[in-house]
């Protein structure tokens, strides 16, 4: 089940990462063991976690830069 604090855009991003690295179609519970539990290699898990971390860092950096630009624009007016 997806974390409720994430928005739809973040849910889609996490699902895309899971699909790309772990071949998991959806992260929604389907109430079927064969569909809800997956056998994964450690390198698949590692790749997915690293991409999620890199993506989160990139988003954080972009948000910080946007915030700094916004602050500069508001102080120069």
PDB file of N, CA, C and O in Angstrom:
ATOM      1  N   UNK A   1       0.840  -1.178   0.000  1.00  0.00           N
ATOM      2  CA  UNK A   1       0.000   0.000   0.000  1.00  0.00           C
ATOM      3  C   UNK A   1       0.888   1.245   0.000  1.00  0.00           C
ATOM      4  O   UNK A   1       1.879   1.318   0.726  1.00  0.00           O
ATOM      5  N   UNK A   2       0.518   2.209  -0.816  1.00  0.00           N
ATOM      6  CA  UNK A   2       1.320   3.423  -0.947  1.00  0.00           C
ATOM      7  C   UNK A   2       1.167   4.294   0.302  1.00  0.00           C
ATOM      8  O   UNK A   2       0.137   4.262   0.976  1.00  0.00           O
ATOM      9  N   UNK A   3       2.197   5.059   0.590  1.00  0.00           N
ATOM     10  CA  UNK A   3       2.181   5.975   1.722  1.00  0.00           C
ATOM     11  C   UNK A   3       1.199   7.110   1.423  1.00  0.00           C
ATOM     12  O   UNK A   3       1.305   7.773   0.391  1.00  0.00           O
ATOM     13  N   UNK A   4       0.259   7.325   2.314  1.00  0.00           N
ATOM     14  CA  UNK A   4      -0.776   8.328   2.080  1.00  0.00           C
ATOM     15  C   UNK A   4      -0.249   9.760   2.046  1.00  0.00           C
ATOM     16  O   UNK A   4      -0.942  10.650   1.552  1.00  0.00           O
ATOM     17  N   UNK A   5       0.958  10.008   2.559  1.00  0.00           N
ATOM     18  CA  UNK A   5       1.487  11.371   2.554  1.00  0.00           C
ATOM     19  C   UNK A   5       2.042  11.765   1.183  1.00  0.00           C
ATOM     20  O   UNK A   5       2.337  12.937   0.949  1.00  0.00           O
ATOM     21  N   UNK A   6       2.181  10.809   0.293  1.00  0.00           N
ATOM     22  CA  UNK A   6       2.680  11.113  -1.045  1.00  0.00           C
ATOM     23  C   UNK A   6       1.526  11.491  -1.953  1.00  0.00           C
ATOM     24  O   UNK A   6       0.424  10.955  -1.832  1.00  0.00           O
ATOM     25  N   UNK A   7       1.782  12.411  -2.855  1.00  0.00           N
ATOM     26  CA  UNK A   7       0.780  12.798  -3.825  1.00  0.00           C
ATOM     27  C   UNK A   7       0.750  11.821  -4.989  1.00  0.00           C
ATOM     28  O   UNK A   7       1.563  10.900  -5.068  1.00  0.00           O
ATOM     29  N   UNK A   8      -0.193  12.036  -5.885  1.00  0.00           N
ATOM     30  CA  UNK A   8      -0.341  11.138  -7.040  1.00  0.00           C
ATOM     31  C   UNK A   8       0.906  11.124  -7.917  1.00  0.00           C
ATOM     32  O   UNK A   8       1.286  10.078  -8.444  1.00  0.00           O
ATOM     33  N   UNK A   9       1.541  12.282  -8.072  1.00  0.00           N
ATOM     34  CA  UNK A   9       2.749  12.354  -8.908  1.00  0.00           C
ATOM     35  C   UNK A   9       3.873  11.502  -8.317  1.00  0.00           C
ATOM     36  O   UNK A   9       4.568  10.790  -9.043  1.00  0.00           O
ATOM     37  N   UNK A  10       4.045  11.579  -6.995  1.00  0.00           N
ATOM     38  CA  UNK A  10       5.086  10.786  -6.339  1.00  0.00           C
ATOM     39  C   UNK A  10       4.742   9.301  -6.368  1.00  0.00           C
ATOM     40  O   UNK A  10       5.623   8.460  -6.546  1.00  0.00           O
ATOM     41  N   UNK A  11       3.447   8.973  -6.192  1.00  0.00           N
ATOM     42  CA  UNK A  11       3.023   7.573  -6.289  1.00  0.00           C
ATOM     43  C   UNK A  11       3.369   7.002  -7.665  1.00  0.00           C
ATOM     44  O   UNK A  11       3.863   5.880  -7.776  1.00  0.00           O
ATOM     45  N   UNK A  12       3.105   7.782  -8.701  1.00  0.00           N
ATOM     46  CA  UNK A  12       3.398   7.335 -10.070  1.00  0.00           C
ATOM     47  C   UNK A  12       4.901   7.146 -10.262  1.00  0.00           C
ATOM     48  O   UNK A  12       5.329   6.201 -10.924  1.00  0.00           O
ATOM     49  N   UNK A  13       5.692   8.032  -9.692  1.00  0.00           N
ATOM     50  CA  UNK A  13       7.147   7.935  -9.801  1.00  0.00           C
ATOM     51  C   UNK A  13       7.668   6.686  -9.103  1.00  0.00           C
ATOM     52  O   UNK A  13       8.498   5.968  -9.660  1.00  0.00           O
ATOM     53  N   UNK A  14       7.196   6.422  -7.903  1.00  0.00           N
ATOM     54  CA  UNK A  14       7.614   5.238  -7.150  1.00  0.00           C
ATOM     55  C   UNK A  14       7.188   3.966  -7.887  1.00  0.00           C
ATOM     56  O   UNK A  14       7.949   3.001  -7.953  1.00  0.00           O
ATOM     57  N   UNK A  15       5.990   3.966  -8.432  1.00  0.00           N
ATOM     58  CA  UNK A  15       5.510   2.810  -9.192  1.00  0.00           C
ATOM     59  C   UNK A  15       6.359   2.589 -10.435  1.00  0.00           C
ATOM     60  O   UNK A  15       6.669   1.449 -10.780  1.00  0.00           O
ATOM     61  N   UNK A  16       6.738   3.671 -11.109  1.00  0.00           N
ATOM     62  CA  UNK A  16       7.585   3.556 -12.301  1.00  0.00           C
ATOM     63  C   UNK A  16       8.948   2.964 -11.951  1.00  0.00           C
ATOM     64  O   UNK A  16       9.483   2.147 -12.700  1.00  0.00           O
ATOM     65  N   UNK A  17       9.505   3.371 -10.820  1.00  0.00           N
ATOM     66  CA  UNK A  17      10.799   2.832 -10.377  1.00  0.00           C
ATOM     67  C   UNK A  17      10.662   1.347 -10.055  1.00  0.00           C
ATOM     68  O   UNK A  17      11.522   0.549 -10.429  1.00  0.00           O
ATOM     69  N   UNK A  18       9.589   0.974  -9.365  1.00  0.00           N
ATOM     70  CA  UNK A  18       9.357  -0.436  -9.034  1.00  0.00           C
ATOM     71  C   UNK A  18       9.195  -1.267 -10.301  1.00  0.00           C
ATOM     72  O   UNK A  18       9.688  -2.392 -10.383  1.00  0.00           O
ATOM     73  N   UNK A  19       8.510  -0.713 -11.273  1.00  0.00           N
ATOM     74  CA  UNK A  19       8.301  -1.427 -12.526  1.00  0.00           C
ATOM     75  C   UNK A  19       9.614  -1.580 -13.286  1.00  0.00           C
ATOM     76  O   UNK A  19       9.922  -2.658 -13.794  1.00  0.00           O
ATOM     77  N   UNK A  20      10.380  -0.506 -13.361  1.00  0.00           N
ATOM     78  CA  UNK A  20      11.638  -0.509 -14.117  1.00  0.00           C
ATOM     79  C   UNK A  20      12.657  -1.491 -13.541  1.00  0.00           C
ATOM     80  O   UNK A  20      13.279  -2.250 -14.284  1.00  0.00           O
ATOM     81  N   UNK A  21      12.826  -1.475 -12.232  1.00  0.00           N
ATOM     82  CA  UNK A  21      13.899  -2.259 -11.622  1.00  0.00           C
ATOM     83  C   UNK A  21      13.455  -3.611 -11.083  1.00  0.00           C
ATOM     84  O   UNK A  21      14.257  -4.541 -11.006  1.00  0.00           O
ATOM     85  N   UNK A  22      12.173  -3.728 -10.706  1.00  0.00           N
ATOM     86  CA  UNK A  22      11.721  -4.949 -10.059  1.00  0.00           C
ATOM     87  C   UNK A  22      10.607  -5.655 -10.827  1.00  0.00           C
ATOM     88  O   UNK A  22      10.104  -6.695 -10.400  1.00  0.00           O
ATOM     89  N   UNK A  23      10.225  -5.069 -11.976  1.00  0.00           N
ATOM     90  CA  UNK A  23       9.192  -5.658 -12.832  1.00  0.00           C
ATOM     91  C   UNK A  23       7.876  -5.861 -12.078  1.00  0.00           C
ATOM     92  O   UNK A  23       7.161  -6.839 -12.294  1.00  0.00           O
ATOM     93  N   UNK A  24       7.576  -4.908 -11.183  1.00  0.00           N
ATOM     94  CA  UNK A  24       6.327  -4.922 -10.427  1.00  0.00           C
ATOM     95  C   UNK A  24       5.378  -3.953 -11.110  1.00  0.00           C
ATOM     96  O   UNK A  24       5.665  -2.762 -11.225  1.00  0.00           O
ATOM     97  N   UNK A  25       4.260  -4.469 -11.556  1.00  0.00           N
ATOM     98  CA  UNK A  25       3.301  -3.703 -12.347  1.00  0.00           C
ATOM     99  C   UNK A  25       2.617  -2.591 -11.553  1.00  0.00           C
ATOM    100  O   UNK A  25       2.447  -1.478 -12.050  1.00  0.00           O
ATOM    101  N   UNK A  26       2.229  -2.899 -10.327  1.00  0.00           N
ATOM    102  CA  UNK A  26       1.540  -1.923  -9.490  1.00  0.00           C
ATOM    103  C   UNK A  26       1.939  -2.139  -8.040  1.00  0.00           C
ATOM    104  O   UNK A  26       2.312  -3.245  -7.650  1.00  0.00           O
ATOM    105  N   UNK A  27       1.860  -1.090  -7.249  1.00  0.00           N
ATOM    106  CA  UNK A  27       2.145  -1.199  -5.823  1.00  0.00           C
ATOM    107  C   UNK A  27       0.856  -1.204  -5.006  1.00  0.00           C
ATOM    108  O   UNK A  27       0.889  -1.117  -3.778  1.00  0.00           O
ATOM    109  N   UNK A  28      -0.243  -1.303  -5.674  1.00  0.00           N
ATOM    110  CA  UNK A  28      -1.537  -1.398  -5.001  1.00  0.00           C
ATOM    111  C   UNK A  28      -1.780  -2.848  -4.579  1.00  0.00           C
ATOM    112  O   UNK A  28      -1.458  -3.782  -5.314  1.00  0.00           O
ATOM    113  N   UNK A  29      -2.348  -3.020  -3.398  1.00  0.00           N
ATOM    114  CA  UNK A  29      -2.675  -4.351  -2.905  1.00  0.00           C
ATOM    115  C   UNK A  29      -3.747  -4.982  -3.792  1.00  0.00           C
ATOM    116  O   UNK A  29      -4.761  -4.360  -4.108  1.00  0.00           O
ATOM    117  N   UNK A  30      -3.494  -6.244  -4.189  1.00  0.00           N
ATOM    118  CA  UNK A  30      -4.453  -6.926  -5.051  1.00  0.00           C
ATOM    119  C   UNK A  30      -5.082  -8.143  -4.376  1.00  0.00           C
ATOM    120  O   UNK A  30      -5.834  -8.893  -4.997  1.00  0.00           O
ATOM    121  N   UNK A  31      -4.762  -8.325  -3.101  1.00  0.00           N
ATOM    122  CA  UNK A  31      -5.337  -9.403  -2.287  1.00  0.00           C
ATOM    123  C   UNK A  31      -5.115 -10.788  -2.891  1.00  0.00           C
ATOM    124  O   UNK A  31      -5.991 -11.652  -2.860  1.00  0.00           O
ATOM    125  N   UNK A  32      -3.917 -10.966  -3.438  1.00  0.00           N
ATOM    126  CA  UNK A  32      -3.515 -12.245  -4.006  1.00  0.00           C
ATOM    127  C   UNK A  32      -2.030 -12.426  -3.724  1.00  0.00           C
ATOM    128  O   UNK A  32      -1.210 -11.608  -4.143  1.00  0.00           O
ATOM    129  N   UNK A  33      -1.685 -13.495  -3.015  1.00  0.00           N
ATOM    130  CA  UNK A  33      -0.277 -13.707  -2.678  1.00  0.00           C
ATOM    131  C   UNK A  33       0.614 -13.695  -3.903  1.00  0.00           C
ATOM    132  O   UNK A  33       1.702 -13.120  -3.867  1.00  0.00           O
ATOM    133  N   UNK A  34       0.179 -14.314  -4.979  1.00  0.00           N
ATOM    134  CA  UNK A  34       1.021 -14.386  -6.173  1.00  0.00           C
ATOM    135  C   UNK A  34       1.202 -13.018  -6.829  1.00  0.00           C
ATOM    136  O   UNK A  34       2.156 -12.811  -7.579  1.00  0.00           O
ATOM    137  N   UNK A  35       0.295 -12.087  -6.552  1.00  0.00           N
ATOM    138  CA  UNK A  35       0.405 -10.752  -7.138  1.00  0.00           C
ATOM    139  C   UNK A  35       0.975  -9.724  -6.153  1.00  0.00           C
ATOM    140  O   UNK A  35       1.521  -8.704  -6.574  1.00  0.00           O
ATOM    141  N   UNK A  36       0.852  -9.983  -4.860  1.00  0.00           N
ATOM    142  CA  UNK A  36       1.288  -9.018  -3.851  1.00  0.00           C
ATOM    143  C   UNK A  36       2.676  -9.307  -3.281  1.00  0.00           C
ATOM    144  O   UNK A  36       3.283  -8.423  -2.677  1.00  0.00           O
ATOM    145  N   UNK A  37       3.186 -10.514  -3.460  1.00  0.00           N
ATOM    146  CA  UNK A  37       4.510 -10.865  -2.964  1.00  0.00           C
ATOM    147  C   UNK A  37       5.391 -11.217  -4.147  1.00  0.00           C
ATOM    148  O   UNK A  37       4.966 -11.906  -5.075  1.00  0.00           O
ATOM    149  N   UNK A  38       6.641 -10.729  -4.102  1.00  0.00           N
ATOM    150  CA  UNK A  38       7.551 -10.908  -5.234  1.00  0.00           C
ATOM    151  C   UNK A  38       8.897 -11.423  -4.742  1.00  0.00           C
ATOM    152  O   UNK A  38       9.356 -11.064  -3.658  1.00  0.00           O
ATOM    153  N   UNK A  39       9.513 -12.256  -5.543  1.00  0.00           N
ATOM    154  CA  UNK A  39      10.858 -12.744  -5.275  1.00  0.00           C
ATOM    155  C   UNK A  39      11.819 -11.868  -6.070  1.00  0.00           C
ATOM    156  O   UNK A  39      11.773 -11.832  -7.299  1.00  0.00           O
ATOM    157  N   UNK A  40      12.687 -11.163  -5.352  1.00  0.00           N
ATOM    158  CA  UNK A  40      13.580 -10.194  -6.003  1.00  0.00           C
ATOM    159  C   UNK A  40      15.026 -10.448  -5.626  1.00  0.00           C
ATOM    160  O   UNK A  40      15.326 -10.922  -4.530  1.00  0.00           O
ATOM    161  N   UNK A  41      15.905 -10.128  -6.540  1.00  0.00           N
ATOM    162  CA  UNK A  41      17.332 -10.211  -6.229  1.00  0.00           C
ATOM    163  C   UNK A  41      17.745  -8.953  -5.467  1.00  0.00           C
ATOM    164  O   UNK A  41      17.086  -7.916  -5.548  1.00  0.00           O
ATOM    165  N   UNK A  42      18.826  -9.064  -4.741  1.00  0.00           N
ATOM    166  CA  UNK A  42      19.299  -7.902  -3.982  1.00  0.00           C
ATOM    167  C   UNK A  42      19.727  -6.777  -4.920  1.00  0.00           C
ATOM    168  O   UNK A  42      19.585  -5.605  -4.571  1.00  0.00           O
ATOM    169  N   UNK A  43      20.250  -7.108  -6.109  1.00  0.00           N
ATOM    170  CA  UNK A  43      20.683  -6.059  -7.032  1.00  0.00           C
ATOM    171  C   UNK A  43      19.488  -5.321  -7.635  1.00  0.00           C
ATOM    172  O   UNK A  43      19.602  -4.140  -7.964  1.00  0.00           O
ATOM    173  N   UNK A  44      18.351  -5.989  -7.783  1.00  0.00           N
ATOM    174  CA  UNK A  44      17.147  -5.295  -8.250  1.00  0.00           C
ATOM    175  C   UNK A  44      16.650  -4.315  -7.183  1.00  0.00           C
ATOM    176  O   UNK A  44      16.273  -3.181  -7.478  1.00  0.00           O
ATOM    177  N   UNK A  45      16.663  -4.787  -5.945  1.00  0.00           N
ATOM    178  CA  UNK A  45      16.238  -3.928  -4.836  1.00  0.00           C
ATOM    179  C   UNK A  45      17.193  -2.758  -4.691  1.00  0.00           C
ATOM    180  O   UNK A  45      16.760  -1.619  -4.513  1.00  0.00           O
ATOM    181  N   UNK A  46      18.488  -3.030  -4.766  1.00  0.00           N
ATOM    182  CA  UNK A  46      19.494  -1.978  -4.648  1.00  0.00           C
ATOM    183  C   UNK A  46      19.312  -0.915  -5.743  1.00  0.00           C
ATOM    184  O   UNK A  46      19.353   0.282  -5.458  1.00  0.00           O
ATOM    185  N   UNK A  47      19.115  -1.346  -6.970  1.00  0.00           N
ATOM    186  CA  UNK A  47      18.953  -0.402  -8.077  1.00  0.00           C
ATOM    187  C   UNK A  47      17.717   0.467  -7.880  1.00  0.00           C
ATOM    188  O   UNK A  47      17.761   1.673  -8.127  1.00  0.00           O
ATOM    189  N   UNK A  48      16.626  -0.130  -7.441  1.00  0.00           N
ATOM    190  CA  UNK A  48      15.391   0.627  -7.214  1.00  0.00           C
ATOM    191  C   UNK A  48      15.574   1.635  -6.083  1.00  0.00           C
ATOM    192  O   UNK A  48      15.152   2.786  -6.203  1.00  0.00           O
ATOM    193  N   UNK A  49      16.198   1.210  -4.991  1.00  0.00           N
ATOM    194  CA  UNK A  49      16.409   2.112  -3.857  1.00  0.00           C
ATOM    195  C   UNK A  49      17.338   3.263  -4.232  1.00  0.00           C
ATOM    196  O   UNK A  49      17.101   4.409  -3.851  1.00  0.00           O
ATOM    197  N   UNK A  50      18.388   2.954  -4.973  1.00  0.00           N
ATOM    198  CA  UNK A  50      19.322   4.009  -5.389  1.00  0.00           C
ATOM    199  C   UNK A  50      18.646   5.013  -6.321  1.00  0.00           C
ATOM    200  O   UNK A  50      18.865   6.217  -6.194  1.00  0.00           O
ATOM    201  N   UNK A  51      17.828   4.529  -7.253  1.00  0.00           N
ATOM    202  CA  UNK A  51      17.129   5.466  -8.135  1.00  0.00           C
ATOM    203  C   UNK A  51      16.141   6.320  -7.347  1.00  0.00           C
ATOM    204  O   UNK A  51      16.026   7.521  -7.596  1.00  0.00           O
ATOM    205  N   UNK A  52      15.432   5.718  -6.406  1.00  0.00           N
ATOM    206  CA  UNK A  52      14.484   6.479  -5.580  1.00  0.00           C
ATOM    207  C   UNK A  52      15.220   7.538  -4.756  1.00  0.00           C
ATOM    208  O   UNK A  52      14.750   8.669  -4.635  1.00  0.00           O
ATOM    209  N   UNK A  53      16.363   7.173  -4.195  1.00  0.00           N
ATOM    210  CA  UNK A  53      17.153   8.126  -3.418  1.00  0.00           C
ATOM    211  C   UNK A  53      17.661   9.262  -4.299  1.00  0.00           C
ATOM    212  O   UNK A  53      17.549  10.432  -3.933  1.00  0.00           O
ATOM    213  N   UNK A  54      18.221   8.918  -5.466  1.00  0.00           N
ATOM    214  CA  UNK A  54      18.717   9.953  -6.392  1.00  0.00           C
ATOM    215  C   UNK A  54      17.580  10.877  -6.813  1.00  0.00           C
ATOM    216  O   UNK A  54      17.755  12.094  -6.879  1.00  0.00           O
ATOM    217  N   UNK A  55      16.435  10.308  -7.091  1.00  0.00           N
ATOM    218  CA  UNK A  55      15.285  11.106  -7.504  1.00  0.00           C
ATOM    219  C   UNK A  55      14.855  12.045  -6.392  1.00  0.00           C
ATOM    220  O   UNK A  55      14.577  13.218  -6.641  1.00  0.00           O
ATOM    221  N   UNK A  56      14.798  11.542  -5.172  1.00  0.00           N
ATOM    222  CA  UNK A  56      14.434  12.384  -4.029  1.00  0.00           C
ATOM    223  C   UNK A  56      15.427  13.510  -3.805  1.00  0.00           C
ATOM    224  O   UNK A  56      15.035  14.641  -3.518  1.00  0.00           O
ATOM    225  N   UNK A  57      16.701  13.207  -3.936  1.00  0.00           N
ATOM    226  CA  UNK A  57      17.736  14.241  -3.787  1.00  0.00           C
ATOM    227  C   UNK A  57      17.589  15.286  -4.885  1.00  0.00           C
ATOM    228  O   UNK A  57      17.653  16.485  -4.614  1.00  0.00           O
ATOM    229  N   UNK A  58      17.392  14.843  -6.114  1.00  0.00           N
ATOM    230  CA  UNK A  58      17.219  15.780  -7.239  1.00  0.00           C
ATOM    231  C   UNK A  58      16.012  16.688  -7.025  1.00  0.00           C
ATOM    232  O   UNK A  58      16.081  17.891  -7.279  1.00  0.00           O
ATOM    233  N   UNK A  59      14.910  16.113  -6.558  1.00  0.00           N
ATOM    234  CA  UNK A  59      13.700  16.906  -6.303  1.00  0.00           C
ATOM    235  C   UNK A  59      13.969  17.910  -5.185  1.00  0.00           C
ATOM    236  O   UNK A  59      13.552  19.065  -5.275  1.00  0.00           O
ATOM    237  N   UNK A  60      14.659  17.477  -4.139  1.00  0.00           N
ATOM    238  CA  UNK A  60      14.989  18.375  -3.024  1.00  0.00           C
ATOM    239  C   UNK A  60      15.875  19.533  -3.471  1.00  0.00           C
ATOM    240  O   UNK A  60      15.661  20.674  -3.063  1.00  0.00           O
ATOM    241  N   UNK A  61      16.859  19.244  -4.300  1.00  0.00           N
ATOM    242  CA  UNK A  61      17.752  20.292  -4.814  1.00  0.00           C
ATOM    243  C   UNK A  61      16.963  21.273  -5.666  1.00  0.00           C
ATOM    244  O   UNK A  61      17.133  22.484  -5.534  1.00  0.00           O
ATOM    245  N   UNK A  62      16.096  20.759  -6.543  1.00  0.00           N
ATOM    246  CA  UNK A  62      15.289  21.633  -7.399  1.00  0.00           C
ATOM    247  C   UNK A  62      14.380  22.521  -6.548  1.00  0.00           C
ATOM    248  O   UNK A  62      14.221  23.708  -6.833  1.00  0.00           O
ATOM    249  N   UNK A  63      13.788  21.945  -5.512  1.00  0.00           N
ATOM    250  CA  UNK A  63      12.907  22.735  -4.642  1.00  0.00           C
ATOM    251  C   UNK A  63      13.694  23.842  -3.930  1.00  0.00           C
ATOM    252  O   UNK A  63      13.207  24.964  -3.793  1.00  0.00           O
ATOM    253  N   UNK A  64      14.923  23.519  -3.474  1.00  0.00           N
ATOM    254  CA  UNK A  64      15.750  24.504  -2.789  1.00  0.00           C
ATOM    255  C   UNK A  64      16.156  25.627  -3.743  1.00  0.00           C
ATOM    256  O   UNK A  64      16.116  26.800  -3.372  1.00  0.00           O
ATOM    257  N   UNK A  65      16.545  25.275  -4.962  1.00  0.00           N
ATOM    258  CA  UNK A  65      16.928  26.278  -5.960  1.00  0.00           C
ATOM    259  C   UNK A  65      15.733  27.165  -6.296  1.00  0.00           C
ATOM    260  O   UNK A  65      15.863  28.388  -6.352  1.00  0.00           O
ATOM    261  N   UNK A  66      14.574  26.555  -6.519  1.00  0.00           N
ATOM    262  CA  UNK A  66      13.364  27.330  -6.809  1.00  0.00           C
ATOM    263  C   UNK A  66      13.030  28.282  -5.662  1.00  0.00           C
ATOM    264  O   UNK A  66      12.623  29.422  -5.886  1.00  0.00           O
ATOM    265  N   UNK A  67      13.210  27.796  -4.426  1.00  0.00           N
ATOM    266  CA  UNK A  67      12.936  28.631  -3.250  1.00  0.00           C
ATOM    267  C   UNK A  67      13.906  29.814  -3.195  1.00  0.00           C
ATOM    268  O   UNK A  67      13.501  30.941  -2.911  1.00  0.00           O
ATOM    269  N   UNK A  68      15.184  29.553  -3.468  1.00  0.00           N
ATOM    270  CA  UNK A  68      16.179  30.635  -3.458  1.00  0.00           C
ATOM    271  C   UNK A  68      15.886  31.662  -4.548  1.00  0.00           C
ATOM    272  O   UNK A  68      16.007  32.867  -4.323  1.00  0.00           O
ATOM    273  N   UNK A  69      15.502  31.183  -5.726  1.00  0.00           N
ATOM    274  CA  UNK A  69      15.150  32.099  -6.819  1.00  0.00           C
ATOM    275  C   UNK A  69      13.942  32.933  -6.437  1.00  0.00           C
ATOM    276  O   UNK A  69      13.895  34.129  -6.723  1.00  0.00           O
ATOM    277  N   UNK A  70      12.975  32.316  -5.799  1.00  0.00           N
ATOM    278  CA  UNK A  70      11.767  33.016  -5.370  1.00  0.00           C
ATOM    279  C   UNK A  70      12.112  34.087  -4.338  1.00  0.00           C
ATOM    280  O   UNK A  70      11.590  35.201  -4.396  1.00  0.00           O
ATOM    281  N   UNK A  71      12.996  33.748  -3.391  1.00  0.00           N
ATOM    282  CA  UNK A  71      13.426  34.715  -2.384  1.00  0.00           C
ATOM    283  C   UNK A  71      14.139  35.901  -3.019  1.00  0.00           C
ATOM    284  O   UNK A  71      13.896  37.048  -2.645  1.00  0.00           O
ATOM    285  N   UNK A  72      15.014  35.627  -3.976  1.00  0.00           N
ATOM    286  CA  UNK A  72      15.741  36.706  -4.664  1.00  0.00           C
ATOM    287  C   UNK A  72      14.781  37.619  -5.414  1.00  0.00           C
ATOM    288  O   UNK A  72      14.914  38.842  -5.370  1.00  0.00           O
ATOM    289  N   UNK A  73      13.828  37.030  -6.092  1.00  0.00           N
ATOM    290  CA  UNK A  73      12.863  37.830  -6.855  1.00  0.00           C
ATOM    291  C   UNK A  73      12.004  38.692  -5.943  1.00  0.00           C
ATOM    292  O   UNK A  73      11.653  39.813  -6.311  1.00  0.00           O
ATOM    293  N   UNK A  74      11.663  38.200  -4.778  1.00  0.00           N
ATOM    294  CA  UNK A  74      10.808  38.968  -3.870  1.00  0.00           C
ATOM    295  C   UNK A  74      11.593  40.085  -3.182  1.00  0.00           C
ATOM    296  O   UNK A  74      11.000  41.098  -2.813  1.00  0.00           O
ATOM    297  N   UNK A  75      12.911  39.933  -2.998  1.00  0.00           N
ATOM    298  CA  UNK A  75      13.708  40.965  -2.352  1.00  0.00           C
ATOM    299  C   UNK A  75      14.189  42.033  -3.323  1.00  0.00           C
ATOM    300  O   UNK A  75      14.554  43.131  -2.903  1.00  0.00           O
ATOM    301  N   UNK A  76      14.193  41.724  -4.622  1.00  0.00           N
ATOM    302  CA  UNK A  76      14.651  42.701  -5.608  1.00  0.00           C
ATOM    303  C   UNK A  76      13.532  43.595  -6.104  1.00  0.00           C
ATOM    304  O   UNK A  76      13.783  44.532  -6.863  1.00  0.00           O
ATOM    305  N   UNK A  77      12.313  43.327  -5.694  1.00  0.00           N
ATOM    306  CA  UNK A  77      11.185  44.135  -6.149  1.00  0.00           C
ATOM    307  C   UNK A  77      10.891  45.263  -5.200  1.00  0.00           C
ATOM    308  O   UNK A  77       9.968  46.043  -5.434  1.00  0.00           O
TER     309      UNK A  77
END
